[in-house]
């Protein structure tokens, strides 16, 4: 972790991770072996080996939110310590604080952006671009997620409402090894404009080394190096097995989480999980909602549905609450996984004064109060340090 241990603006990290309800964890947490496996592999063999492991209460010793120095992919590093007889069971968890979100937008690169000599075009279809990019021709100083500065010439066509990067763009594309389908996450931070990267994944690329090991780069036929686009960074079955084993015998262990839009963290705020499981009943027919980030935009959508069951019939994760809540979702805003975690959804409040609720695109503040529509990135929910 030494070469990667550089602090990153948490709002940039969350935007690149594709999460909006972001727990900056501290204190008492739960470690979910099943969630760890899900983040690592879809192998039925590995799932079977840990199917009967329960969630492990832990003390979070270290939490670092980082980015891979070679690919710019964000990840989280956690050092966890299972409880011992000397721990204080009455130790309080941390309170939450709301961190205001920054302006930003996402640009999904197409073929012309990476093959057209020295040019990247950003249209009005990229919601939020006009709040971040100037409407004039100028030389922009932009930082990547590691705070390295890049000089890009910016031009603006007021007739077509187009922003373009020209001089300096070729060097950025080649250095970052960008490909069509990669997403650039532009965020306005305290140091200026910052660019993060969400890499498009390539199915089957994990087989270059072995089924379970995901190298960041491998040598290509020309003697150089190319990216291995698995979305899982540097993970191995050995590291997974070590974490699972140590968690069950009460020894400290390390885990790494590579997030993406729609993924679920396996290191969880203990109070949040406890409240969702023990302080809320989930009867069949109950109306629930779940907030998810739109994949290619910095905004969230609210999905509604009805509870089918709170016990998964096939018992993939026997003894664990992981993805035990079965929901029949309204498909109006796209698909959502049928089985979800209790702590990732919330009961739908009753309408006020008989008025029908209006749900769809929302900010976080609107989502928790008025239920009215909007198009901006929500506030990030953090745990106060």
N, C-alpha and C positions, 0 to 999 in steps of 0.2 A: 504493500500500500504506500510505500514511501514516495515513489515518483508521482503517484496520482493524488496525494493528499494535499489538494489545493482547494480552498474554500470557494464556493460558487454562490452567487445570488440565488436565494431560495425561490424567488418568483420565477426566475429563468429556469431553474431546475424543474419546478412543477409544470411550467408550460411545456418544456421539452418532454417531460415524462407523460404528459397527457392526462394529468389528474387535476381536479379542482378542489376536492375535499381533502386537503393535505394535512396529515398529522405530523408535525415536527416533534417526534417522540422524545420523551424523557421520563425517567423513573420506571414505574411498573408496567410491563407489557405482557402480551401473550405471543408465543412462537407457535405457528401452525405448521407441523411437518407436511400436511397435505398441501397447503398453499405453497410451501417451498418446492415440493415436487412438481406442482402444476406450473410454476414459473420456470422450472428447469427442463422438463420433458413431458411428452404425452405418452411415454412408454407404459403399457399396461402392466408390464413386469414390475417396474419400479413402484407404480401405484399400488400394486398388490402387496408388496413387501412392507409398506408403511400404512396400510389401510386401517389398522387397529390402533394407531398411535394417537393419544389424546393431545390436546393443546397443552403447552408447557408454560406455566407462569414464570416469568424471568425478570431480572433487573437489567435495564438497559445501561450497560457500562459506557458504550461509545456509539454515537450515531453520526455518520458523515455522509453528506450529499455531494457526490463527486461526478466527474465526467472522464471517460476513457481518454487518455492523452493521444491516442492514435485515431480514434473514430469519432470523438466528441459525443458519443452516446452516454447519456446520464445513467447513473446507478446509485444505489445507496449501500453503504457498508455499516453493518451492525455488529457490535460485540455484546453478547448476551451471557448472563450468569443466572442459572437456575437457583431457586431459593435454598437457603440452608437453615439450620436450626437457630442460627444467630441473627437472622434477619428479623426486622420489626414488621409483623403482619399488619400493624395499624398505620404504617407510613402512608401519608397522603400523596395522591398523584397531583400532577401539575394542572393549573387552570388553563383554559384556552384563551387565546387572543386572536383578533381578526387583523390580518395584514392586508392593507389595501393593494389591489392589483395594479399593474402598470399597463400602459397602452402597448399593443402589439398586434401582429398578424402573422399568418402562415402563407408561405409561397411554396407550392408543390412544383418542382422542376419538371419541365417537359423536355423532349428530345432537343428542341432548338436552343434551350437554355444552356445545355452542356456541349452542344456541337457547333452552334453558331459562333463564329470567331468573336470572342470578347464581348458578348452581349447577353443580358438577362432582362426580360420584360415582365413588368408587374402591372396588371390591369386593375380596374376598379372592382373586379370580381373578388379581389383579395380584401375582404372586409377588414377595415382598420388601418389599411396602408396609408391613407391620407392623414391619419393622426400621428404617424410616425415619420414618414418621408416628406421632405420639403417639396414645395411646388415651384422649384427653380433649378437651374443648372448650377451644380456646385460639386466640390470634392468632399466626399463624406469620409469621416474617420469612424470606422466600425470595429468593434471588438468581438472576437469569438468567445466561446464559453470559458476559455482558459485565460482571458484578458489580453490575448495577443492582438495588436492593432493591425487593421487592414485599411488601405486607402483605396476607395472605389469612386470613380467619377460617376456622378448621378445627373441624368438629364430628365426633363419633364415636358411632355407634349400636352398642353392644356386642351387642345382640340379633341384628341382621342382619350384624354385622361390616362395617359400611360407614363409610368416611371421606368427608367432604364438604367442598368449598371453597364458601363462600357470599360474604360481603362481600369485595369486591375482585376477585372472579373475572371479572365483566363487563369491567372495565377491562383486565385482563390479556388476555382473549380479543380485544377490539377493538384494543388496541395491537399485539399480535403477529399480528393477522389470521389467527387459527386457523380451521381448517376440519375437518369430519368426516374421519377418516382420519389426521390429523396425530398424531404420537406425542410425548408429553412424557417426557423422560428425567430422572428424579429421582435425584440422586446426593448422598450425604452426604459433604461435603468438610470441609477444615480450617476453612472460613469458615461452615459450617452447611449448610443444604439448598440445592442448586443445581438449576435446571431448564434442560435443553437441549431443543432441538426437532428432530425429524426430520420434514420436510415430505413429505406425500403428493404424489407426482408426478402430473401430468395429461398423458396422451399427446396430442401435437399442439399443446401450448401453445407450443412453440418456434417455430411458424410466425408468431407475432404480428409479429416483426421480420423475420427471414429464416431460411432453413433452418439457417444455421450460427451465428447470433448469438443469445445467450440473455440478454436483459436481466433484471435482478432485478425491476423493476417497470415497468408501463406505465400510461398514463392510461386510466381506464375511462369509460363513457358518462356518468357522473354528475359528471365533472370531478375525481374523486379519483384514487387509485392503487390498483392491485391487484397481487398477487404473480404472477409467471410461474413456475409450478411445474414446472420441468424437471429439478430435481435437479442442474443443472450450473452454477448461478451465472452469473457474467459471463465467458463464454468466447467467443472469436471465431475464425473460420478463419484470420484474419491472424496472431493470436498463435500458433496451432498451427503454421502454415507457417513463421513466424520461428524458433520453437524447433527444428523439424525441420532447417531449413537451417543454422542456426548450429551445431547439434550435429555436422553432417557436415563442417564446415570448421574445427573446433577453436576456435570463439569462445564466450565465456561467454554463457549464456542463462538465462531465467527460465521456470518452469512452475508451474501451479496445478493441484492435484488435489482434486476433489470426491469424497469417499468415500461409500459406502453399504454396507448389509449385503450381503456376497457379492462386493463389488468387489475388484479387485487393483491395488495401487499400481504405478506405472511408474517410480518412483525406488527402487532396491533396494540393500540391503546387499550389497556386492560379494563378501564372503567367503561369505555364505549361498548366493548364487547359484552361485558357483564350486564349492562343496562338493557341492551338489545335482546339478550337471551332470557334474562330473569325478570325484567320489569315491564316487558311488553308481551301480551298474548297475541298469537298469530293464527286465529281461527280461519277455516276455509271460507272464502268469500270476502274476506277483509280487503279493502281497497288500500293499495300501497303505491309508492312512487319511488323512483330512482333517478338521480341526476347523473348524466354522462356527458363527457366532452365530445363535441363533434370532431371527427378525426382530422379534418383538414382546415379547421377554423378554431380560433380562440374564443369559443362560446360553448354554452352547455344547453342540453335539451332535457326536459323532464319527461320520463316515461311513466305511464300509469298502468296498473294491472290489478288482478285479483289473486289472492292467495289460494293455491290448490291444496298444498300440504306443507307441514313443517317437519316432516320426516321423510327423507329420501328413501324410496321403496327398495332400490337395489343395494343400498347401504355400502356404496363405494368407500365411504370414509366412516366405517363403523366406530363409534366411540368419540367422534369429533363432530362439532357443529358446522364444519366447513361445507358450504354450499348445500345446506339442508333445506332451505326455504324454496319451495317450488311455486312459481308465479306464472299465471297466464297473462302475458303482456298485450296491451293494445299495440298493434303494429303501425300505428299512424306515423310515427317518427322513425321507423326502421326497426330492426330486430334487436333484442336483448336476450342474453342467456336465460334459459328457463329456470335453472337452479342458481340461486344467488345467496350471498351471506346476509344474515339477519342485520348486521351492523352497517350494511351498505344501502339499506332501504329504510323508509319511514312510513308510518301510517298517513293516509291522506286526511287532512283536517276537514271537518264538516263545512259546507258552504255558509257564508255569513249572510244573514237576512234573506235567505232563500235564493240568492244570486248564484248563477252557475259559475263555477271556477273556470278560469281561462289559463290553460297551461301550454307551454311550448318552449320557445327560446327565452331564457331568463338570466338575470344576474343573480349572484348568490343572495344579496340582500332582498331582492324581489322574491326569490324562491322561498325564503323563510318567512316572509310577511304577507305581501299583497297578492302574490300569484299572478302578476301582470307580465306582459311580454317585454322582451328587450333583446339586445344583440351583443352585449359586451361581456368580456371575461369576468367571472365572478371573483369576489374576494377569496383569498386563500385562508383556510382555517388551520391555524398552527397551535402547537402546544407551547405555552410560555416557558421560556428558560429561566 
